[in-house]
Amino acid sequence: MKTALTIAGSDSSGGAGIQADIKTMTVNGVYAMSAITALTAQNTTGVQGIFEVTPDFLAQQIDSVFTDIRPDAVKIGMVSSVGLIEVIADKLTAYGAQNIVVDPVMVATSGAKLISDDAIDALKARLLPLATVLTPNIPEAEVLSGMAIRTAEDMVTAARAISETYHCAVLCKGGHQLNDANDLLYRDGGYRWFNGKRIDNPNTHGTGCTLSSAIASNLAKGLDLDTAVERAKAYISGALAAMLDLGSGSGPMNHAFAVAGEFSR
């Protein structure tokens, strides 16, 4: 069985972060492992508290995984401090990690910045150059490219700039009132659009975590990047289309929509 490691924060309500990653990886057919960067107290209405782990303890978690069950892919989610970013970069480099998917969580859909300028600088300098593929949303792609993105052509220009800067593939995610649900994959000087159908579901908590984890799962199984993205988009569309409705805010998707069997009944 192929394996994948998620390095991210815990979401106590189960819709995003480590919990979404593990659900996604499991349903996508790989064995999921985790290194937790922070505990959060959160639900569908927002985040009530954050308790960050120490760099030393994060290092121990990553060591424990790599020295026993080596991951075939690594997904990295939100990391909010310089110390943690440096530990992740040092460990992934030391272990020669492969198939690294980085969801560069920096800016919320609203445009609000989620991590400090120092952490953004460390992310750019240490972590992004290690990535196989980055999965920024529109506001994050604007930060990484240093340009405003208003059109589909802007997405191509920004993705090219990011790819050339960090020498990796870039999946620039549509949405945010731009280009519907169409995503752009740019790599090696060329690009491909992955067209999606917008699903009228207000419960979209954890979509970024889920997409990047599905891509990592597919890469772990040996699929090429185009196929990994295509299957990941199909999975997230199915999870949204299941129309799970939990909580009083922006609720989670049904990550297990495709699971059917004796023990799921």
Disulfide bonds with the S-S distance in Angstrom:
none
